[in-house]
């Protein structure tokens, strides 16, 4: 066999393998992908080719918590819409979280037309913080149980954990449950 023939065969095999990988991208390939329940799955940033996997696996909506400055949101939104997925951008800052994105996220979670939804940020950290809030404020979970789940989903930021705890203390909408709110006179839990 000629050397050029071997190179052509190897190159062809590599290209075929790459094409097969791209065609076979699934939700499970998304970093930190996790089905929470029939309504929602969470994870890190999906690759462009994984968006088709979300559509194929039955998702109706992508909810993105990343800021526009972090990546090419327009390309992700365009691909989602091209595939017939709804796309919501709810920018949520890790370093300086605000209540407005939380309120928008909780409103989106109430809209059954969006389910099942895939909610993502860069690494799962922000998603986990917002889902922790949802679990306590909407689902009525105990704070400790919601925090445990959030850590499994990717919560690693102390300031997001603290923000979530404070939000929960200010918005006790679900049935009353013990939440480790700070004692305002001493500043301790």
Secondary structure, DSSP 8 states (H G I E B T S, - for coil): --HHHHHHHHHHHHHHHHHHHHHT--GGGSTT-EEEETTEEEES---HHHHHHHHHTT--EEEE-S-GGGS-HHHHHHHHHHTT-EEEE----STT--HHHHHHHHHHHH-GGG-SEEEE-SSSHHHHHHHHHHHHHTT---HHHHHHHHHHHT---HHHHHHHHHHHHH---SS-------BTTTTB-
